């Protein structure tokens, strides 16, 4: 189709120079984003200013609990959790939205073709005549918005920030997930240990009851003493069902977190293991580190950047828009005549659209975008303050719980020794049953409180790592789309990780 090809070449010859000229002369309206500088404390409240702070050790932090089963559960949760799958789908959505925005910067073209069978009828001097013929048409249309004031480039910029935010949302979801898995695992092991303690204590108390029964038969104890001893043993055993129910709930939660039915891990975790003990103390770095390590803070900052770019989009809508359109078409009565013995036509030219009056809607849209930007900035500051508070609270809780645990360990040791001595004295008839029962009850309570403190230490360790931003290497897909440099036009470059 020589004629068609000549027309297409003519259209290309006009479009490409115009593309380059508009690209060089275009500008971008609206504010350019600059990362905000926030005043941050120089150190955490418990840090010594004279000693440089070591950077927080966040990568694979749960492995410092030294429990292979926990490590395996974390891996399985990351692979199977439904919230993580949703967050990854949102990243794919953000990448697709980004590609849509990039596509608006480039010309669009489409081809068309049609074939119709037509019939015309006419009457002349009382005689009716009709003609039937075929008609074939082919065409090519192209258009391009010059984006003189950067509306589309701001759209690409906003989409890029939105993609960053969705990736940070995934990291935040992973951080929460790993923390929940670790916390529920710690709780499950804690309940197992407390159940074992309750059973041992109840068995010991039953031995005391049997001893009392023997002494009653010998006349050195009363039936009331036997009843009191049995009552205490039964009271201790009565706590076991409550602990077992709590243990089952923790296991069920772990199963769901890994994307399985609630009872899936029951058989796997039924064998009791010790409460994981973390390696302490851990470095916490400096407060400014959370701007880079906390995914929720980074997400809030990216959302603030995205809202800033949207101001430029709203601002550009107040300016004229220019588009270049062109088309070429050919029509013939035979399919084989297209491009040869056919009618060929083409057109090319710019179109201008100027907003004249809209009742202040466009100006209001800019004000809406600015107000939204301010809201995201406030949300960013709030996220930073919350992060600082989380770290301070977790640090205090962990340090104070460690002190408390030391006192509880000494208390449990003393109460245990007292219970053994009281039982020995009771067998020798040198003390009363009430003293024995009180000592056994105190020893059991002290041991149980000590176990709960160990669970609290591990839980506070988890909370501190979450507050610092955690760390998971290699979860987010490293394959990232190319983005457009909104300051120089359609020159493609690799997108850097948000800082």
C-alpha positions in Angstrom: 0.0 0.0 0.0 2.4 2.7 -1.2 0.0 5.6 -0.6 -0.9 4.4 2.9 2.8 4.0 3.7 3.6 7.5 2.4 0.9 9.0 4.6 2.1 7.1 7.6 5.7 8.3 7.0 4.4 11.9 6.7 2.6 11.6 10.0 5.7 10.1 11.7 7.8 12.9 10.3 5.6 15.5 11.9 5.0 13.7 15.2 8.6 13.0 16.2 10.0 16.5 15.9 7.0 17.8 17.8 7.5 15.2 20.5 11.1 16.3 21.0 10.3 20.0 21.0 7.5 19.7 23.5 9.6 17.5 25.7 12.4 20.1 25.9 10.0 23.1 26.4 7.7 21.5 29.0 7.7 22.4 32.6 6.4 20.9 35.8 4.2 22.9 38.1 3.5 22.3 41.7 5.9 21.9 44.7 8.9 19.5 44.3 9.1 17.0 47.2 11.8 17.4 49.7 12.2 14.9 52.5 11.3 16.6 55.8 13.9 17.1 58.5 12.6 16.3 61.9 14.3 17.1 65.2 15.3 13.8 66.8 16.8 13.0 70.2 20.6 12.4 70.2 20.2 9.2 72.2 17.7 7.0 73.9 17.0 7.8 77.5 19.0 4.8 78.8 22.0 5.4 76.6 25.3 6.8 77.9 26.1 9.8 75.8 29.9 9.3 76.3 29.8 5.9 74.6 29.0 5.7 70.8 25.8 3.7 70.2 26.2 0.5 68.3 23.8 0.1 65.4 20.8 -2.1 66.1 21.1 -5.7 65.0 17.8 -6.2 63.2 18.5 -8.7 60.4 16.9 -12.1 61.3 16.5 -10.9 64.9 14.2 -13.8 65.9 17.1 -16.2 65.4 18.8 -14.8 68.5 16.1 -16.6 70.5 18.0 -19.7 69.5 15.0 -22.0 68.7 15.1 -23.9 65.4 11.3 -24.6 65.6 10.6 -20.9 65.9 12.9 -20.2 62.9 11.0 -22.8 60.8 7.6 -21.4 61.8 8.7 -17.9 60.8 9.7 -19.1 57.3 6.4 -21.0 56.9 4.4 -18.0 58.0 6.1 -15.7 55.5 5.4 -18.2 52.8 1.8 -19.0 53.7 0.3 -16.0 55.6 -2.7 -14.5 53.9 -2.0 -10.9 55.0 1.5 -11.2 53.3 -0.1 -12.5 50.1 -2.5 -9.6 50.1 0.3 -7.1 50.6 2.3 -8.6 47.7 -0.8 -8.4 45.5 -1.0 -4.7 46.4 2.5 -4.2 45.3 1.7 -5.8 41.9 -1.3 -3.4 41.7 0.9 -0.5 42.5 3.4 -1.5 39.8 0.6 -1.9 37.3 -0.7 1.6 38.2 2.8 3.0 37.8 3.1 1.5 34.3 -0.3 3.1 33.5 1.0 6.5 34.5 4.2 6.1 32.4 2.0 5.1 29.4 0.3 8.5 29.6 3.6 10.2 28.8 3.9 8.5 25.4 1.9 8.8 22.2 -1.0 6.4 21.7 -1.9 4.9 18.3 -4.5 2.6 17.1 -5.5 1.0 13.8 -8.9 0.4 12.4 -10.4 -1.5 9.6 -14.0 -2.2 8.3 -15.7 -4.0 5.5 -19.4 -3.3 4.7 -21.8 -4.4 2.0 -24.0 -1.5 0.9 -27.1 -1.1 -1.3 -28.6 2.1 -2.7 -32.0 2.4 -4.4 -33.2 5.2 -6.7 -36.4 5.9 -8.8 -36.2 7.7 -12.1 -39.1 8.2 -14.5 -41.1 5.6 -12.7 -38.3 3.1 -12.9 -36.7 1.8 -9.7 -33.0 0.9 -9.8 -30.7 -0.4 -7.1 -27.0 -0.9 -6.8 -25.1 -3.2 -4.4 -21.4 -2.7 -3.7 -18.7 -3.5 -1.1 -16.7 -0.9 0.7 -13.4 -1.4 2.6 -11.7 1.1 4.9 -8.4 1.0 6.8 -7.0 3.7 9.0 -4.4 4.6 11.5 -5.0 7.2 14.3 -2.4 8.7 16.7 -2.6 11.2 19.5 -0.2 12.6 22.1 -0.8 15.0 25.0 2.2 17.3 25.2 2.1 17.5 29.0 3.4 21.0 28.9 2.8 21.7 32.6 3.7 18.3 33.9 0.4 16.8 34.9 1.3 13.3 33.6 4.9 13.6 35.0 3.5 14.4 38.4 1.2 11.4 38.0 4.2 9.2 37.4 6.0 10.7 40.4 3.0 10.0 42.6 2.7 6.5 41.3 6.4 5.9 42.0 5.9 7.1 45.6 2.8 5.0 45.9 4.8 1.9 44.8 7.4 2.7 47.5 4.6 3.0 50.1 3.1 -0.4 49.1 6.5 -2.1 49.5 6.9 -0.5 52.9 3.4 -1.8 53.7 4.6 -5.3 52.9 7.6 -4.9 55.2 5.4 -3.6 57.9 3.1 -6.6 57.5 6.1 -8.9 57.6 7.4 -7.2 60.8 4.0 -7.6 62.5 3.7 -11.2 61.3 7.1 -12.3 62.5 6.5 -10.6 65.8 3.1 -12.3 66.2 4.6 -15.7 65.4 7.4 -15.3 67.8 5.1 -14.0 70.6 2.6 -16.8 70.2 5.3 -19.3 70.1 6.8 -17.9 73.3 3.4 -18.0 74.9 2.8 -21.6 73.8 6.1 -22.8 75.3 5.4 -20.8 78.4 2.0 -22.4 78.9 3.6 -25.9 78.4 6.2 -25.1 81.1 3.6 -23.8 83.5 1.4 -26.8 82.9 4.3 -29.1 83.7 5.0 -27.1 86.9 1.4 -27.3 88.0 1.4 -31.0 87.6 4.7 -31.5 89.5 3.4 -29.2 92.3 0.0 -31.0 92.5 1.8 -34.4 92.7 4.0 -33.1 95.5 1.0 -31.7 97.3 -0.8 -35.1 96.9 2.2 -36.8 98.5 1.8 -34.4 101.4 -1.9 -35.3 101.6 -1.1 -39.0 101.6 1.5 -38.5 104.3 -1.2 -36.6 106.3 -3.6 -39.5 105.7 -1.0 -41.9 107.1 -0.4 -39.7 110.1 -4.2 -39.5 110.7 -4.4 -43.2 110.8 -1.6 -43.1 113.4 -3.5 -40.5 115.4 -1.0 -37.7 114.9 -3.2 -35.8 112.4 -6.9 -35.2 112.0 -9.4 -35.8 109.2 -9.5 -32.0 108.8 -5.8 -31.9 108.1 -6.3 -34.6 105.3 -9.1 -32.6 103.8 -7.0 -29.4 103.8 -4.1 -31.1 102.1 -6.3 -32.7 99.5 -8.0 -29.4 98.9 -4.8 -27.6 98.1 -3.7 -30.4 95.7 -7.1 -30.2 93.9 -6.8 -26.4 93.7 -3.5 -26.6 92.0 -4.7 -29.2 89.5 -7.7 -27.0 88.8 -5.4 -24.4 87.2 -4.2 -27.0 84.6 -7.3 -26.9 82.3 -7.2 -23.1 82.1 -3.5 -23.2 81.2 -4.2 -25.9 78.6 -6.9 -23.9 77.0 -4.6 -20.9 76.7 -1.9 -23.1 75.2 -4.4 -24.4 72.7 -5.4 -20.9 71.7 -1.7 -20.0 71.2 -1.1 -23.0 69.0 -4.3 -22.3 67.0 -3.2 -18.7 66.4 0.2 -19.9 65.2 -1.4 -22.3 62.8 -3.6 -19.5 61.3 -0.6 -17.2 61.1 1.2 -19.8 58.9 -1.9 -20.1 56.6 -3.1 -23.4 58.0 -6.2 -24.6 59.8 -6.2 -23.9 63.5 -5.4 -27.5 64.6 -2.6 -28.1 62.0 0.3 -27.6 64.5 -1.2 -29.4 67.5 0.7 -32.6 67.0 3.9 -30.9 65.9 4.2 -28.7 69.0 2.8 -31.1 71.6 6.3 -32.1 72.9 7.2 -29.5 75.5 10.3 -27.4 75.1 11.9 -24.7 77.3 10.9 -21.1 77.0 13.3 -19.5 74.4 15.8 -17.1 76.1 17.2 -14.2 73.9 20.8 -13.0 73.9 20.8 -9.9 75.9 21.5 -7.0 76.0 20.9 -5.9 72.4 22.2 -2.6 70.8 19.4 -0.1 69.9 21.4 2.3 67.8 20.3 6.0 67.9 16.7 7.4 67.6 17.4 8.8 64.1 17.8 5.2 62.8 14.1 4.5 63.0 13.6 6.9 60.1 15.3 4.3 58.0 14.4 1.0 59.8 10.8 1.4 60.8 8.6 0.4 57.8 5.5 2.2 59.1 7.6 5.4 59.3 9.0 4.9 55.9 5.5 4.2 54.5 4.2 7.4 56.1 7.0 9.4 54.5 6.4 7.9 51.1 2.7 8.7 51.4 3.6 12.2 52.3 5.7 12.4 49.1 2.9 11.0 47.0 0.5 13.6 48.3 3.0 16.3 47.5 3.2 15.1 43.9 -0.6 15.1 43.6 -0.6 18.9 44.3 1.3 19.3 41.0 -1.4 17.2 39.2 -4.1 19.4 40.5 -2.2 22.5 39.7 -1.5 21.4 36.1 -5.3 21.0 35.5 -5.7 24.8 35.8 -3.4 25.4 32.8 -4.1 24.8 29.0 -3.6 21.4 27.6 -2.3 20.8 24.1 -2.6 17.5 22.2 -1.3 16.5 18.8 -3.6 14.2 16.8 -3.2 12.7 13.4 -4.9 10.1 11.3 -4.5 8.5 7.9 -7.2 6.4 6.2 -7.9 4.7 2.9 -11.1 3.6 1.3 -11.8 1.4 -1.7 -14.5 -0.8 -3.3 -12.3 -3.8 -3.5 -10.1 -5.3 -0.8 -7.1 -5.6 -3.2 -7.4 -1.9 -4.1 -6.5 -0.6 -0.6 -3.4 1.4 -0.9 -3.5 1.3 -4.7 -6.6 2.5 -6.5 -8.2 3.9 -3.3 -9.1 7.2 -1.7 -6.3 8.1 0.8 -6.6 11.0 3.2 -4.7 12.1 6.2 -4.9 14.9 8.8 -2.6 16.2 11.5 -2.8 19.1 13.8 -2.7 20.3 17.4 -5.8 20.8 19.6 -5.9 23.3 22.5 -8.1 23.1 25.6 -8.2 26.1 27.9 -10.2 26.1 31.2 -12.1 29.4 31.2 -14.7 29.1 33.9 -15.6 26.2 36.3 -16.9 27.9 39.3 -13.5 27.7 41.2 -13.5 23.9 41.1 -9.9 23.6 39.9 -8.6 26.0 42.5 -10.5 24.1 45.1 -9.0 20.9 43.9 -5.5 22.4 44.5 -6.5 23.4 48.0 -7.9 19.9 48.6 -4.6 18.4 47.5 -2.6 20.7 49.8 -4.8 19.9 52.8 -4.3 16.2 52.1 -0.6 16.8 51.9 -0.6 18.5 55.3 -2.6 15.6 56.8 0.0 13.1 55.5 2.8 15.2 56.9 1.1 15.2 60.3 0.6 11.4 60.0 4.3 11.1 59.3 5.3 13.1 62.4 2.9 11.0 64.4 4.4 7.8 63.1 7.9 9.0 64.1 6.7 10.0 67.6 5.0 6.6 68.0 8.1 4.8 66.9 10.2 6.7 69.5 7.7 5.9 72.2 7.6 2.3 71.3 11.4 1.9 71.5 11.5 3.8 74.9 8.7 1.8 76.4 10.1 -1.5 75.1 13.6 -0.7 76.4 12.3 0.2 79.9 10.1 -2.9 80.0 12.9 -5.2 79.0 15.4 -3.8 81.4 13.1 -3.7 84.4 11.8 -7.2 83.7 15.3 -8.5 83.7 15.8 -6.9 87.2 12.5 -8.4 88.3 13.4 -11.8 87.0 16.6 -11.8 89.1 14.6 -11.1 92.2 12.0 -13.7 91.4 14.7 -16.3 90.8 16.1 -15.7 94.3 12.5 -15.7 95.7 11.7 -19.0 94.0 14.9 -20.6 95.3 14.2 -19.5 98.8 10.6 -20.6 98.8 11.5 -24.0 97.3 14.1 -24.5 100.1 11.5 -23.5 102.7 9.0 -26.0 101.3 11.5 -28.8 101.5 12.4 -28.0 105.1 8.8 -27.7 106.2 8.0 -31.1 104.7 11.0 -32.6 106.5 10.0 -31.0 109.8 6.4 -32.2 109.3 7.5 -35.8 108.8 9.4 -35.5 112.1 6.4 -34.1 113.8 8.1 -30.8 114.6 5.8 -28.5 112.6 2.1 -28.3 111.7 0.3 -29.0 108.4 -0.7 -25.4 107.8 3.0 -24.4 107.7 3.7 -27.1 105.1 0.7 -26.1 103.0 1.6 -22.5 103.1 5.2 -23.2 102.1 4.1 -25.4 99.2 1.6 -22.9 98.0 4.2 -20.1 98.2 6.8 -22.2 96.4 4.4 -23.0 93.6 3.4 -19.4 93.2 7.0 -18.2 93.1 8.0 -20.8 90.5 5.0 -19.9 88.3 5.6 -16.2 88.6 9.3 -16.8 87.6 8.2 -18.7 84.5 5.8 -15.9 83.5 8.7 -13.4 84.0 10.8 -15.5 81.5 8.0 -15.3 79.0 7.8 -11.5 79.6 11.5 -11.1 78.9 11.2 -12.9 75.6 8.0 -11.0 74.8 9.7 -7.6 75.6 12.7 -8.6 73.5 10.3 -9.2 70.6 8.5 -5.9 71.2 11.8 -4.0 71.2 12.9 -5.5 67.9 9.5 -4.7 66.4 9.8 -1.1 67.7 13.3 -0.7 66.2 12.0 -1.9 62.8 12.9 -5.5 62.8 14.5 -7.0 59.7 13.8 -9.6 57.1 16.2 -10.1 54.2 15.1 -11.1 50.8 11.3 -11.2 51.3 10.4 -8.3 49.0 10.8 -9.2 45.3 13.9 -7.4 44.2 12.6 -7.0 40.7 11.4 -3.5 40.4 10.0 -1.7 37.3 11.8 1.1 35.6 10.5 4.6 36.3 10.6 7.7 34.3 12.7 10.6 35.4 10.1 13.3 35.7 12.7 16.1 35.5 14.2 15.1 32.1 11.4 13.3 30.3 11.1 9.7 29.1 14.7 8.6 30.0 14.3 5.3 31.8 16.4 4.5 34.8 16.3 1.9 37.6 14.3 3.0 40.6 16.3 3.2 43.8 15.0 1.9 47.1 13.3 4.7 49.1 15.6 6.4 51.6 
